[in-house]
């Protein structure tokens, strides 16, 4: 998979991966690193080769912690939201409820993909722990932003940061928070959260009333998450797939299963009061979800999801098929490596 709309192998990437393997002195790498190298920006792959040549031990030590990238992305969004917010429990719950209400109204009280009413829910586009300032510098948690800085160009990363930290005081109101949510049928909400499919943003209209997204199923590779694979391994194609793990669905008004590449148009009647799902947040989710799928990290949460409770439109509770939070172990690292990474990439 590439970082754009196709996972067709790019000759330049193949050449760079060969150079990286030579610089590292090995061709077998973790599935998470392999997946990241398939999706990352090519310019950052070039920089990574330079870093390995300049500081091989430190660079390889940090690259060995790459399993934390898909692990962190998978952690439960609803639970981590409570960690990310500095508000009191009461005000936080009230804010979250308001954000869900706004998102439901914007999406017409239905799933934006199937048109299904009632059995749908607003789901976070990204894990809210990314919005916690301390997370970026938490050595023990191996901040996700460290990996993002390593694999994607500064301009793209800055757009993602701006989308996450859309409010200077890091306390989003219901309107801005609405752009972090998208309404999906409950089974699709779960599938979206664990990287079984992703929505690649294509374009947004000038008046911000319409957003076009490309739906893509993300197949799980046959290797296990903890396996090592050859750096030149070719990823499975997601093109023209109509299901993953037996899950399939039909778009509103159609009897044909939705295939990868199908485009949906999301709309809002008021881009100020009810803004569309954020283009850059979806772009970030598109890239990170590919890594989750390609690394087979879904096996970390592939057990039966625990049933939590969420508010429905009439304030009655309905079952929520979002993945339960699991304690995901972290790989050891040091502040020295984190500081070196920031310095070595030249982006901080």
Secondary structure, 3 states (H helix, E strand, C coil): CCCCCCCCCCHHHHHHHHHHHHHHCCCEEEHHHHHHHHHCCHHHHHHHHHHHHHCHHHHHHHHCCCHHHHHHHHCCHHHHHHHHCCCCHHHHHHHHHHHHHHHHHHCCCCCCCCCCCCCEEEEECCCHHHHCHHHHHCHHHCCHHHHHHHHCCHHHHHHHHHHHCCCCCCCCCHHHHHCCEEEEEHHHHHHHHCCCEEEEEEEECCCCCEEEEEEEECCCCCCCCCCEEECCCCCCCCCCCCCECCECCECCCCCCECCCCCEEEEECCCCCCCCCCCHHHHHHHHHHHHHHHHCCHHHHCCCCCCCEEEECCCCCEEEECCCCCCCCCCCCCCHHHHHHHHHHHCCC
